[in-house]
Amino acid sequence: MRKWLNNLKTRQKLISCFILIALFIGIVGAIGIVNLSKINSNAMSMHDNDLKTIKNLTDIEKNTASVRADLLKLVYQHREEQQDSILKEIDTLKDSNTKLIEEYEKTLNSKEEEETFSQFKKDFEVYRAARDIVIKYSIEKNYEEADAKFDAVTEARKKAFTSLDKLIEINLRQADEEYNENNATFKVSLYTINIITVLGLLLAIIFGWLISGIISNQLKKVVVFAEAIGEGDLTNKIHIDSRDEIGMLAKSLNLAGDKIRMLI
C-alpha cells in the first residue's frame, strides 16, 4: 500500500483520498435515501390503507348501532310525530354505510381480507333485508310484526359485526406489520450507516496519515540535501525512489549535485 502510494503523483494521492471519502459519503447517503423512501412508503400505506380503513370500518359499526337505536324507537316508542325524522336519520346512516363500504372495497390488498369482506357483504345484505322488513312494518304501524322480526335484525347485525371485527383485526395486524418493518428498517439503516461512517472515518485517517507521512518524509530529505549543499557538502544524496513529483525533484537535485562535483 505504501509503495503504491509512493508511486502516485501528489495530485493523485490527494484525489484518491478525497474520492475514497466521497465514496463512503455517497454510500451512506444512498442507504439513507433508499431506506427513508421505504419507511415513507410504509408510513403512507399505514395511513392511507390500514388506519383510514379501520376508521371506515368503525364508522360502519357506529352507524349500524345508531340505526339499531332508531329501530328501537320506531318499534317500541310508537311516537308518530317523530317517525319522519327517525326515518330520515336512518336513510342518512344507510347512505353513509353504503359509501363507506364502497370506499373500503377499493382498498382490499390481501386474499384473507377479500374473503372476509365478501363474507361481510353477504352478512350485511341479510341484515339490511331484516332491517328493512322491520322498518316496513313500523311504517304500516304493524308493531306486533315489527317486534316479531326484530330478533332477526339483531342476529343478522351480530353476524355482520363478527365479519366487521375480523376486518378490523386484519387491518390492525397489517398496520402492526408495517410498523415493525419500519422499525426494523430504521435499526438496520442506523447500524449500517454507523459501521460505514466509522469505517470511512478510519480509512480517511489512515490514508491521510500515510499520504502526509510520505510527503513529509520526502520533503525532509530534500531539505537535508539543500542544507548540505548550502554548507558546501556535495557528497550528500537524496534517497527517494518514488515516481511522484518529489521523487522526480530528488533525481534532478541528485543529478545537479553530481554535475557540480564534476565541475569542481
C-alpha positions in Angstrom: 0.0 0.0 0.0 2.7 2.4 1.0 4.8 1.6 -2.1 1.7 2.1 -4.3 1.1 5.5 -2.7 4.7 6.4 -3.1 4.5 5.9 -6.9 1.4 8.1 -7.3 1.6 11.7 -8.2 0.9 14.1 -5.3 -2.3 15.2 -7.0 -3.3 11.5 -7.5 -2.6 10.8 -3.8 -4.9 13.7 -2.7 -7.6 12.9 -5.2 -7.6 9.2 -4.3 -8.1 10.1 -0.6 -10.9 12.5 -1.4 -12.6 10.0 -3.8 -12.5 7.4 -1.0 -14.1 9.8 1.5 -16.7 10.9 -1.1 -17.5 7.2 -1.9 -18.3 6.4 1.7 -20.4 9.6 2.0 -22.2 8.5 -1.2 -22.9 5.0 0.2 -24.2 6.4 3.5 -26.4 8.9 1.5 -27.7 6.2 -0.8 -28.6 3.8 2.1 -30.3 6.7 3.9 -32.4 7.7 0.8 -33.4 4.1 -0.1 -34.4 3.2 3.4 -36.1 6.5 4.2 -38.1 6.1 1.0 -39.1 2.6 2.2 -40.1 3.9 5.6 -42.1 6.7 4.0 -43.9 4.3 1.7 -44.9 2.0 4.6 -46.0 5.0 6.6 -48.2 6.2 3.8 -49.6 2.7 3.3 -50.3 2.5 7.1 -52.1 5.9 7.0 -54.0 5.6 3.7 -54.9 1.9 3.9 -54.8 0.5 7.4 -55.6 3.4 9.7 -58.1 5.0 7.3 -59.9 1.8 6.6 -60.1 1.0 10.3 -61.8 4.3 10.8 -64.2 3.5 8.0 -65.0 0.1 9.5 -65.6 1.5 12.9 -67.8 4.2 11.4 -69.9 1.4 9.8 -70.3 -0.2 13.2 -71.3 3.2 14.8 -73.8 3.9 12.0 -75.3 0.5 12.3 -75.6 0.8 16.1 -77.3 4.2 15.6 -79.7 2.5 13.2 -80.5 0.0 15.9 -81.3 2.8 18.3 -83.7 4.3 15.8 -85.3 1.0 15.1 -86.0 0.6 18.8 -87.7 4.0 18.8 -89.8 3.0 15.8 -90.9 -0.4 17.1 -91.4 0.3 20.8 -92.0 4.0 21.4 -94.7 4.5 18.7 -94.2 8.3 18.5 -95.7 9.1 15.2 -94.7 12.7 15.3 -91.0 11.6 15.4 -91.3 8.9 12.7 -90.4 11.1 9.8 -87.2 12.5 11.4 -86.2 9.0 12.6 -86.7 7.5 9.1 -84.7 10.4 7.6 -81.9 9.8 10.1 -81.9 6.0 9.2 -81.7 6.9 5.5 -78.7 9.2 6.1 -77.0 6.4 8.1 -77.8 3.8 5.4 -76.3 6.1 2.7 -73.2 6.7 4.8 -72.7 3.0 5.3 -73.1 2.3 1.5 -70.4 4.9 0.7 -68.1 3.6 3.4 -68.4 0.1 2.2 -67.8 1.1 -1.4 -64.7 3.1 -0.4 -63.4 0.3 1.7 -63.8 -2.2 -1.1 -61.2 -0.2 -3.2 -58.5 -0.7 -0.5 -58.5 -4.5 -0.3 -54.9 -5.8 -0.5 -54.8 -9.4 0.6 -56.7 -12.6 -0.1 -57.7 -13.0 3.5 -59.1 -9.5 3.6 -61.0 -10.1 0.3 -62.5 -13.3 1.6 -63.6 -11.8 4.9 -65.0 -8.7 3.1 -67.0 -11.0 0.8 -68.5 -12.8 3.8 -69.2 -9.4 5.5 -71.1 -8.2 2.4 -73.3 -11.3 2.5 -74.0 -11.0 6.2 -74.7 -7.3 5.8 -77.2 -7.9 3.0 -79.1 -10.3 5.3 -79.0 -7.6 8.0 -80.3 -5.0 5.5 -83.2 -7.2 4.4 -84.2 -7.9 8.0 -83.9 -4.2 9.0 -86.0 -3.0 6.0 -88.8 -5.5 6.9 -88.9 -4.1 10.5 -89.0 -0.5 9.1 -91.8 -1.5 6.7 -93.9 -2.9 9.5 -93.3 0.1 11.7 -94.3 2.5 8.9 -97.5 0.4 8.5 -98.0 0.6 12.3 -97.9 -3.1 12.4 -95.8 -3.0 15.6 -96.6 -6.6 16.6 -95.0 -8.0 13.4 -92.1 -5.4 13.7 -91.4 -6.7 17.2 -91.6 -10.3 16.0 -89.0 -9.6 13.3 -86.7 -7.5 15.5 -84.8 -10.5 16.8 -83.8 -11.4 13.2 -82.3 -8.0 12.8 -80.3 -8.4 16.0 -79.0 -11.8 14.9 -78.1 -10.6 11.4 -76.4 -7.5 12.8 -74.3 -9.5 15.3 -73.2 -11.8 12.5 -72.3 -8.9 10.2 -70.4 -7.3 13.2 -68.4 -10.6 13.6 -67.1 -10.2 10.0 -66.6 -6.5 10.5 -64.5 -7.1 13.6 -62.4 -9.6 11.8 -61.7 -7.0 9.1 -60.6 -4.5 11.7 -58.4 -7.2 13.2 -56.8 -7.8 9.8 -56.1 -4.1 9.2 -54.7 -3.7 12.7 -52.4 -6.7 12.1 -51.3 -5.2 8.8 -50.6 -1.8 10.5 -48.5 -3.6 13.1 -46.5 -5.5 10.5 -45.8 -2.2 8.6 -44.8 -0.6 11.9 -42.5 -3.4 12.7 -41.0 -3.4 9.2 -40.4 0.4 9.6 -38.7 -0.2 12.9 -36.5 -3.0 11.6 -35.6 -0.9 8.5 -34.6 2.0 10.8 -32.5 -0.2 13.0 -30.7 -1.8 10.1 -30.1 1.6 8.5 -28.8 3.0 11.7 -26.5 0.1 12.2 -25.2 0.0 8.6 -24.7 3.8 8.4 -22.8 3.8 11.8 -20.5 1.0 10.5 -19.8 2.6 7.2 -19.3 6.0 8.8 -16.8 4.6 11.3 -15.0 2.6 8.6 -14.9 5.6 6.3 -13.5 7.8 9.2 -10.8 5.2 10.0 -9.8 4.8 6.3 -9.7 8.6 5.9 -7.5 8.9 8.9 -5.2 6.1 7.8 -4.9 7.4 4.2 -4.4 10.9 5.5 -1.7 9.8 7.8 0.0 7.7 5.1 -0.1 10.4 2.5 1.0 13.2 4.9 3.8 10.9 6.2 5.1 10.1 2.8 5.1 13.7 1.6 6.6 15.0 4.9 9.4 12.4 4.9 10.3 13.1 1.3 10.4 16.8 1.9 12.6 16.4 4.9 15.1 14.5 2.8 15.1 17.3 0.2 15.6 19.9 3.0 18.5 17.9 4.4 20.1 17.8 0.9 19.5 21.5 0.4 21.1 22.4 3.8 24.1 20.2 3.0 24.6 21.9 -0.4 24.3 25.3 1.4 27.1 24.2 3.7 29.3 23.1 0.8 28.8 19.4 1.3 28.4 17.9 -2.2 28.6 14.3 -1.0 25.0 14.1 0.2 22.4 12.2 -1.8 18.6 12.2 -1.7 17.4 8.6 -1.3 13.9 8.8 -2.8 12.9 6.3 -5.4 9.2 7.2 -5.8 7.7 8.3 -9.2 5.9 11.3 -7.9 6.9 15.0 -8.2 9.1 14.8 -5.1 10.9 11.7 -6.5 11.5 13.5 -9.8 12.7 16.5 -7.9 15.1 14.3 -5.9 16.5 12.8 -9.0 17.0 16.2 -10.6 18.8 17.5 -7.5 21.0 14.5 -7.3 21.9 15.0 -10.9 22.6 18.6 -10.2 24.8 17.7 -7.3 26.8 15.3 -9.4 27.4 17.9 -12.1 28.5 20.4 -9.5 31.0 17.9 -8.2 32.3 17.2 -11.7 32.8 21.0 -12.3 34.7 21.3 -9.1 
